Amino acid sequence: MAYGRVTQQELIELVRSHHPHMLEEEVRRALNRAQAEFCAETEIVESLFVDLLIEGQSFYRLGASAIQGDHPIITIKRVDINEEVIPRLKGDPPLLDKDVIAS
């Protein structure tokens, strides 16, 4: 087996040659977990998230709507509004949204 571009099936066969007791699905889940951990640690996968802005609202929840595929948001590198890069917030925000104060 060459170790350039390797398919998942080839990786499964390699793992099972060393761990014959492991089922194919078990190896596949472990490989997918390792891939997700590698991508998270290296930040090799980048995505773009777009949301609608609401007038008077400063804060937005990044939940299920912010997840694209199986890649959750790990780091926010920058925010653009109307093609203008918004500077990073340092310290506490200057004001709170009304719904945050009420809850």
SVG drawing of the C-alpha trace seen along z (x, -y; Angstrom):
<svg xmlns="http://www.w3.org/2000/svg" viewBox="-37 -51 41 61">
<polyline fill="none" stroke="black" stroke-width="0.4" points="0.0,0.0 1.4,-3.4 1.0,-6.2 0.3,-9.2 -3.4,-9.5 -5.1,-6.8 -8.8,-6.0 -10.8,-5.4 -11.2,-1.7 -7.4,-1.4 -7.0,-3.0 -9.7,-0.6 -7.8,2.4 -4.5,1.1 -6.0,0.6 -7.8,4.0 -4.5,5.7 -3.1,4.6 -6.4,4.9 -8.3,7.7 -10.9,7.7 -12.2,4.3 -15.3,4.1 -15.2,2.0 -17.8,-0.4 -15.8,-0.9 -12.7,-1.7 -14.7,-4.1 -16.0,-6.0 -12.5,-6.2 -11.1,-7.5 -13.8,-10.1 -13.3,-11.2 -9.5,-11.5 -10.2,-13.6 -12.5,-15.9 -10.0,-16.4 -7.2,-17.0 -9.2,-19.6 -10.2,-21.4 -6.7,-21.5 -5.1,-22.7 -8.0,-24.9 -7.4,-23.5 -11.1,-23.7 -12.5,-27.2 -16.2,-28.0 -18.2,-31.1 -21.2,-31.8 -23.8,-34.4 -26.7,-35.7 -29.3,-38.4 -28.8,-41.4 -31.7,-42.8 -31.7,-46.5 -30.9,-47.3 -29.6,-43.8 -26.0,-43.5 -25.7,-39.9 -26.5,-36.7 -26.6,-33.1 -24.3,-30.8 -26.3,-27.6 -27.6,-25.0 -28.1,-27.6 -24.4,-28.4 -23.3,-24.9 -22.6,-24.0 -22.4,-20.2 -20.6,-18.5 -18.3,-21.4 -19.2,-23.5 -17.9,-27.0 -14.6,-26.8 -13.0,-30.2 -14.4,-33.4 -11.6,-35.0 -13.4,-38.2 -16.8,-39.8 -17.8,-41.9 -20.9,-44.1 -21.7,-45.6 -18.2,-44.8 -16.6,-46.6 -14.4,-44.6 -15.6,-45.1 -12.8,-45.5 -12.4,-42.8 -14.1,-43.6 -11.7,-43.9 -13.2,-43.8 -16.9,-43.9 -19.4,-45.2 -20.5,-48.8 -24.2,-48.0 -26.5,-45.0 -29.5,-44.1 -32.9,-44.7 -33.7,-40.9 -30.5,-40.1 -31.3,-42.6 -34.8,-41.3 -33.7,-37.6"/>
</svg>
